[in-house]
Amino acid sequence: MKIGPRDGFSAEVALAQGMARRLQEWALAAGAPDAAARLVCRLGEELVHALAQGHVCTTLEAETADMLRASRVVTAPDEGVAPLILDADNRLYFARYFDYEQRLARSLAGRAASAPILAAASVARARMLLDQLFAASTESPDWQRLAVAMGLAGRLTVISGGPGTGKTSTVVRILACLLNEDPQSRIALAAPTGKAAARMHEAVQAAAEREDLAPAIRAGLPTHALTLHRLLAYSPQRGFAHHAGRPLPVDVLVVDEASMLDLALATRVCEALPAAARLILLGDKDQLAAVEAGAIFAELARDATLAPPRRQVLSSLTGIPEAMMDTAPPNQPGPLAGQVIWLTRTYRFALDSGIRRLALAVRDGDIAGALGLLGDASMGGDLEYLAMTGSDAHAALIRRLLAGYAAYLDTLPTDGSGTFDVRAVFAAFDRFRVLCATRGGSYGVTALNALLTEAAGARLKGGGAARGDWFIGRPIMVQRNDHGQQLFNGDVGITLPVSDGEGQLCVYFQDGEQGWRTIPPARLPEHETAFAMTVHKSQGSEFDEVALVLPPGGESPVVTRELIYTGVTRARQRVLVCAGMEALGLGLKRRLERDSGLLARLSEALEAARVE
């Protein structure tokens, strides 16, 4: 596989070239032949570009792998120290990433290989509570009930499902059963980003309200959710405070939006969790993977088949006959079969919902079905298509996107001294969002933010309170973590007057504990206007309506089936797809495939655990 740099990423090119030269120098200094040194130089540069595009490794042809071994800067696993690792299947890694992969596999395998951890009396109590939590189901079998049983029976549970499939309700029921067994269980809720953590907390609280739980169980549920970095007590100066040598003080860790987990962070989280603790991963295997290297959740969730021994355990807990536990064929046979459940029944959308039908067509690669839905003018309701063709396509796009923000603009004060409802302003802004596939180009985040600012800003600045680029209603997104201000990459704020009556502008941010806090523009870390955001940045968020904007022509490699699916499924009520049919069709053909050896490392680690 030959991987080159992404357009416009000069820093990536400089890093790749610098690493390549360094590897070549190491090889020559170690006495490698010139040809081998040149080869390691070329492959080192490709490997840096591969990491930047989310791959953990790069897979070589057998002949190339044989030549590489003469470079003297590569070694096989567990056969010495070298900058590069070449495994038995000719996957080439930087040593750090092979180490991450191996450590993560060992941690997961230790949990997966553990025996069922409920005693006979506990099984009886759990089954009684399951009967209370789950009414008789017409679904055969009830996969939510089975997911709860899986969470009780083992120390590793992977639950994958699309929007509205009941992942949060399922995990609340798992926690209820665990608290029923041990009211002192220490439970932590976490997610990769602040927005995802806030949504997780809200969803868990709402699900708990729907359940008829005993007061003692309700009291034991977590009252907040943290980002994974805050959970691990990360600081730029000291790194992660919690690790294998200083584990987290928890008995159960639930990680939501786990599709956003990259290899390095997943390794740190798993190693910081005590060996006896339960780990429950929630996510959607069909969503975009992390921005950084790895597609951890998609790999772990590939196989939801249940072997007979596992079916027996789940049947004892649920009363569901083993013969009914037939699962969908795996995306790829995986070593974690038995720890994975796929939830497929949606409770959010009606069967004839346009969003649901489009999301399923995109997920399954049904190009004709997806294009047919968008081309059907009679769909109406929750699905709209804006064809990006013709000379006025760009102007028509801006008009339509501005109309999407009309309700938001109407909530803003007309001058710097007027009264306004901050909560209503944020609620209106979160009803609509523009999601782009790219940052650059005429249909990317930067260009659309500039055009929407120009269109909306003319009216907003007319209110009289403006300070250069700052005007009432300007939404911004933080681009860099600022631990001193407790602002993090992805946080969204809205520019509004302060309450001193003098028209001073500050940026308001939601604060889960205090409601709202204000930061003067001059004190903000790196940020950008946020009328439009990338699909990647939208993960962990949901909006009433989204406008998914794809670049024309279909040549952008970032437009994949997973990106389109993720964009569509950010919407609760309505999706507007802005794209040419050609671009859409080519994007639906393109799958996000990342090179990794995690499944191989897991198989090795599980085999070692069985031998021990």
N, C-alpha and C positions, 0 to 999 in steps of 0.2 A: 504494500500500500504506500503510495507516494502522496504526501500531504504537504501543501504549500501554505504560505501565509494568507491571511484574510486581507482583502483590499483595505488600504488605509491604516493598517496597524503597524506603524513604523517602529514602535517600541518592541513589539513582538519580533519583528525582523532583526532588530539589533541584538535582542537577547538570544535568539536562535543562532545568529552568526557568531556571537561571542562564545556561546557554549560549544559550538562546533569547533572553533579554533582551539579552545581549551582541551577538548577531548583529543584532538589531533596531536597537540603538543604532548599530552600525557602518553599517548600511544607510542609516539616516536621516542620519547624519553625512556620508555620501558623496553625499547628494542623491537617494536613491531615493524614488519615490512612496510614500505611506503604505500603499497596498494591497500593494505589493511588499515593504515592510518587515514588514508583518503576516504575509505569506506565509512569508518566510524565518524569522520567529520560530517559526511553527507547524512548519515542516519541520525546523528545527534541533532542536526538542524531540523530534520523532519520530525523527530520526536518532540522537540519543543513546540513546533506548530501543531502537532497532534494533541498535546496537552492543552494548548490554548483553545482548541476546538472541542474539548470535552473528553477526548480519548485518554485512557489510563496508560496504554501501551500502543505499540504498533506491531503488526504481525508480518514476519519476513518469509520470503521464499526459502526453502531448505538450503539451496545453494548459497544464497546470501548469508544465511545464518552460519554456515560452515566457514565462509571466508571471514566473518566477523570475529570468530573465536580466536583468530590469529592476531587480533588487535591489542591484546593484553590489557584492555580496560573493560572487559566484559567477563562475567563469570556465571556459572549455573547457580541456582538457588542453593543456599547452605554450603557453598564450596569456597568461601572466602569473601573478602571485601573488595569491591570494585565499583566504579561509578555507574556501570550498566549491568543489568541482569537479563539473562536470556533463559527462558524456561523451556521445559521439554517440548512444548508445542510451538517453539520459535516465536514467542511473544517477547519483544524487546521493551524493557522498562528502564527508567531512571531508578536507581536503587531505592530512593525514598518512597516512590509510589509502589514498588513491589512490596516494601516493608509495610506500608499502610494496608495493602490488599491482604497480605498474609496475617497481619494482626487482627484486622476486622473479621476475616474468616475464622480465626481461632476463637474469637470472642463469641461470634454467632453460633459456631458449632458447639461450643460448650453449653449454651442454653438449649439449642435444638436437640442435643443428645441426652439431655436430662430426662429421667423417667417421670411419668405422671406424678404430680405432687399433691394430689388430694387423697386423704384417707377415706375409708369406706363410709364413716359417719359424715364426713364433709361432703361426699358425693350425694348422700341422701338429702342433706340440708340444701345443697346447691340445686338439686333437682326440684325441691319444693318451691324455692324462690323463683326458679325459671318458670314454673307453672303459673306463678303469680304475675310475673313480668310479661309473659307471652300468652296472648289469647290463642285459641285454636286457630290455626292458619290454613288457608286454602292453598298456600304454596307448598310444593312437595320437592324437597323438604324445606323447612324454614331455615334459610342460610344465616339469618341474623342469630337465631337461637344456637345454631352450630358454631358460629363465630364466638359467641359468649362462652360456650363450653370449651372451645379451643383455648380461649384466654385463661380459663380456670385451670385447665389440665396441664399446661406447660409454661415454660419461662420465656418462650418466644412466640409471638403471634403477629402475622402479617395480614392485614385486612385491606383489600383493594376494592374500590368502587367508585363509580362516577358520581356526579353531583346528585344529591337527593336520594341516594341509595341507603341511607340510614347508618352511615359509619359512626356518627356521633352518638346516636341513640344506642347503638350496639355497645360502644365503649362505656357509656354511662351504666348500662346493665352489667357489664363485666365488673366495673368498679363497685356497683351495688352488691354483687355476689361476693366479691372479695371482702368488702367491709362487713357484710353479714357474717362472714367466717371469722374475720379479725378486725374489730372496730378500730384497732390501733395502727392499721396499715398506713404507712407513709406513702402518699401518692403525689406524683409530680406530673403536670401537664406542660408540654413544651412544643415549639414549632421553630422552623429555621428563621423566620422573620417576625418583626414586631406586629405587622398587620395580620399575619397568619395566627400568631399567638392570641391577639385580641379577638379575632373571629372564633378561635377555638374556645376561648373562655365564654363568649356569648352563647355559642352553640351548646356547650356543655350545660350551662345554666338553664337555657331554654329546654333542653331535653330532660333535665332533672325535674323541672316544673311539670312536665307532661307525665312523668312517672309517679305512681302512687308509692313513694318510698317512705319507710319508717323514719321518724325524726333523727334517730341516731345515725342511720345511713346517710341521710341528707347532710347532716352536720360533718360527716367525714369526707365529703367530696371536696376537692380543692377549690379554693376561693379565687384563684388567679392562674394564669398561664404565663410562662416565661419564654423568651427566645432561648435557643440552645446555648448561645454564648453567655447569656446571663445565668442560665442554669449552671453552667460550668465555671461561673465566676471568672470570666476572661477579663484581663486588662492588658493594654498594649505593652506595659512595662514588665509585667510578671508572667504573662501568658495565661494558661488555663490553671485555675486553682485546684480543680477536681480532675483526677486522673486515676490510673490504676493503683498508685501508691496512696492516694487520698480520695477514696470513692465517695460518691454522692450518698447522703443520708436518706435514701428512699428504698421502698420495697416494690414499688410499681412506677414505671415511667411510660407515659403515653406520648408518642411523638406524632403530631399531625402534620399534614402536607409533607410527608416523608419523601415524595418524589423530588423535592428540592434539595435533598441531602447529597452533598458531594462526598467523595471517598475519604478525604482527610477529616472532615467534620464527623462523618459517621463513625470512623475509627475512634475518635476521641470520646464521643458520646458512649459508645458501647464499652470501651475500656474503663470509663469512669463509673459505670453501673456495677454495683456489687454482684458477685456471681450468683447469689441466691435470689436476686430481684427479677421481677418480670419485666420484659420489654414488649410493648405493643406498638407496632408501626401502622399508621393509617395513611392512606394515599390513594392515588389513581395511577395505575401502572401505564395508562395510555397518555398521560400528560407529558409535557416537556420535562426533560431531566434537568439537573442542576446546571448553573452557569459554569461552575468549575468542573474539574475532571471527575468522571464517573456517572453512572446511571444506576445507582445503588438499588432504589426501590423497584424499578422495572425488572432488574435481574432477580431480586429476591422473590418477586411476586409472579414469576413466569409459570410456575407449576402449582396448581391448586388441587391436584389429585390426592385422594385419600387411600392409603394402603389399608388392608384388612385390620391390622393391629390398631391403627389410629381410629378406624371406624368403630371398633369395639369400645374404645374409651369414650368417644363422643356419644355413642348410643347409650351407654350407661348413664351419662349425665343428662341427656335430653329425652330419652325414650323414643327417639326417631330410629326406625329399623335401619340396620346397616345397608340393606339392599336398596334403600331409597337414596343413598348418598352418592349418586353418580354425578361426577363433575364434568365440566367442559374440558375438551382436550387442551393440554398445556401449550402455551406459546413455544415452549422448549422444555423438555424434561429437566428438572432441577433438583438439587440435593435437599432443598427445604420442603419438598412435598410432605404434607402433613402438618405444617405450620402456617399454611397459606389458605385464606378464604377469599373468594371473589363474590362481592355483592353486586347483583345485576338488576334487581328489581328497583325501579325508580318510584319514589313517592312524591316527587316535586312536580313532574310533568305528566300530563295526560298522555295516553298512548298515541293520540293523533297530534300531539304538540309538534310544531315545526322545529323548535330547538332540539327536542329529543330525537326526532327523526334525522335531523341534519347531523347531530353529534354522533349518532350510531353509524350513519353512512360514512362519515369522515373516519371514525375509529376503525371501521372494518375495511377501509379502502374501497368502498363502493363509489367509484368516481361517477358513474352514470347516475346513481341514485342521488348523490350530493348535488351534482350540477342540475339534475332534473328538479329537485326541490327549489333551488335558487331561481331557476328559470320559469317556475310556475307562478304566474302572476296571481293566481287564485289563492295561494297559500295565505297571504295577508297575515293578520293576527300577530304572531310572535316572530315572524321571519320576513326580512326585507333584503332585497338585493339591489345594489347600485352598480351598474356596469361601468367600468372605468374605460370607456371608449369615446372617441369623438374629441373635437377641439375644445369643447367647454367642460370636459370631464372634471378637470381640476377645480374650476370655479363652482361647479355643481356640488362637488364633494365638500368644499368649505361651507357652502350655504347649508347643506344637510347637517354637517357636524355642528355648526353654530346653532341650528335649530334644536339639536339635542341638548344644548346647554341653556336653552331659553328659560326653563323653570329655575335653574340655578341663578341666572342673572337677575331674575325677578325677586329673589330673596335678599339681594344685597342692598345695603343702605345707599341712599342717593347722595349723601354728603358725609363728611368726616365727623359730624357731630350728631348724626341721627342715631336712633336706637335700632337694634337688630337682635335677632335670636340666633346665637352662634350655633346651637344645635340644629336649627332649621337650615342654616346655611350649609353645614357639613352634610346633612341628610340629603339636601337637594343636589349637592355636588356628587355625592356617591350614587345618585340614580343613573348617571350616564358617564361613560368613559370611552375615549378613543384609544384603541389598542393597535399598535403598529408592529409589523414584522421586523423592521430595521430602524436604526437610528438615523442613518444617512439617506440621501436621495430625496427626490421631490415628494415622496409619499412616506417619508420616515418621520421619526419623532421630532427632530430638530426643525425641519421645514414646517411641519403641521403646527407645532407649537408657536412658531413665529407668525404664521398666517392667522391662526385662531386668536392669538394675542392682539394682532393688528385689528381683526374684525371685532372682537369683543372689547378690546381695550379702548377703542374710540368712544364707545358708550360708557364704559366703566370710568375712564379717566374724566369723562364729562361731569362726573359727580363733584369734582373740585378738589379731591384729596389725592394727590399724586406726587411722588418724589422720584423723578427720573423714571427708571424702569418699574417702580413700585406704584401700584394703584389698587384701589379697593377691589377685592375679588380675585386678585392674581393668585392662582394656586401654584404651589411649588412642591417639588419632591427633593428631599435630601439625598445627596449622592455619595457622601462619605460619613463614616461614623464619627461622632464627636461625643466621647464618653463624659466629658466634663459637663456638657449641656444635656446629656441624656437624649441625644438625637442620633438616629441610626439610618443607614442607607435604606431608602424606600419609604421613610416616614413622609407623610403628606401634610402640608399646612396650608392655610388660606390667609391672605393678607386682608386685614380689617382694621378699622379705627380702634384705638384704645379708648377707655371710658373717661378720659379726662376732659372731653369736650373741645379739645384743641385740634382735633383732626390728625394727630400723630398716628402713623401706621405701624402695626406690628403683625407678626405672623403667628396665628393661633394654631396650636397643635392639641389634638385630643390627649387627655391624660386620664388613664383608667381610674386612678384613685381620686384625683382632684377635679376632674371634669375637663378643664381647659387651662392651658398655660400659654403665655405670650413670649415671643423672642423678637427683639428688634432686628430688622433686616441686616444691620451691620455686624451682628454677632452670629449670623448663620454660618454653618460650614458650607462646603461646596454644594450647590443646588441648581435646579433648573425649573423652568415653568412646566406645569404638569397638566395642561389640558389634554395632552397626548402622552402615552407611555408605551414602552415595549410590552409585548405579550409576556416576556420573561418576568418583567417587574410586576405584572398583574397577578402572578401566581400567589395563592393565599388570599386573594380578594374576590369579591363578587359584587356585581352591580345590577340594578334593575334592567338596564339596557347597555349593550356594548356595540360599538362600531368597530369592526375588524377591518383594517386597511392593509391590503397586500400590494407590494410594488408591481408595476406592469411587466409583462414579458415572461415572467416565470423563470428567469434565469438565476434568481438569488438562491443560493444553496441553503439559506436559513429558513426558507419557507418549506416546511415539512408537514406531513400528516399530523404529527404531534403538536406542532405550533398552531395549526388551524383548529384542531380539537380543543386545545387549551384555551384559545381565544373564544371560541363559541361557548364553551362551558363556563365562562366567567359570568354569563348572563342568567338572571333569574326569570325575566319576563319577555325580553325581546332582543333579537340579534339583527344587526345591520351589517351585511358583508359587502365591502367595497373592493372590487377586484375585477380584472378581466377574466373571462372564462378560461383562456389559455393559461394564465398565471395560476388560477385555482386548480385546474386539472393537473398541471405539472407538479404543483405543491402536494396534491393528494397522492401522487405516485411516489413521492420521495419520503423514505422512512429515515428516522433518526437512529442510526446504528453507531454505537460507540465500542471501540475495541477495549476489551477488558478480560482479565482472567479470573474474576472473582468466583465464578461458579466452579472453576477448576480448583481454586484454593479452598473453597468450601468442601468440595468432595474430599480433598486431601486431609483437611482438618477433621472432618467427620470420621473418616477411616481411622485416623490416628486416635480419636476419642474412643472409638469402638475397641481398638486394640488395647488401650489403657484400661 
